[in-house]
């Protein structure tokens, strides 16, 4: 048997010819696994020098009274960025955990790492709360593994009929529609969208779709030249807005897919000598703390992070207890300030 530097339960499953959940059940002494299978799995585990923490609870055992909060985000050079929206949600999650009698572990994760295996094998918590995801197409494969492992987890994200795992999210489509209607009511007709609206970022995609619905209602044709991709970071919004200006397509409003993008857009507009909102109205999404402190204060769509944090914890605790529940879509609320 070839040596494996850091064996996981997936490695044991492959060698034993069983599923990963069967390995987990066998190594914790679950009697639903036949003795022959259990002995074979234990023998392979010994040969691989696989260590099982017998003093900790498994993710599905519900005994540790600890939840794990994993942050993910778009990669930056120093790998340290966490969206301020998720930091705002943290207080609500901590409070709800305390009310439910759970401790909370927090960790920043890179999507390239095997975090989905590490938390299952190390048995650090009873379940996972996942915030952020960077590129959805990369994230999806990790979620598929969690579902296959039968891990208890809940995530914040786009609520779709056939999504993976239990999802709590915001009504991004309605939020985007409200932004479009607001800008149109202000007399804006050339509304640019700054943000990646592809399937790699489904929340941004839904916000863009909402804008498109508002434009269609008003009989305004959407101009593809007014859409520029951007990561959800300030520098991304700055660079995308400079590119938009360089195109010369002409625009009188910017709907930024996030507040961070909007902050960068406002800086680029200022450097170009364009007034806000006189020349260009700007609207963001998230209502991070900095949104009310910009000059002028930023119109944005508020996601109820207090309610969201509590809903995530409640949903996960129910799953740990063996209960089922429906995905939840929380309402979005337009907060009008001076930037529009």
Helices and strands as residue ranges (DSSP letters): H 9-16, H 20-27, H 35-47, E 66-71, H 84-100, E 103-108, H 115-122, E 127-131, H 136-149, E 153-156, E 166-170, H 172-185, E 191-194, G 199-201, H 202-217, G 224-226, E 227-228, H 234-247, E 253-256, H 259-271, E 281-283, G 289-293, E 300-303, H 305-320, E 328-330, E 332-335
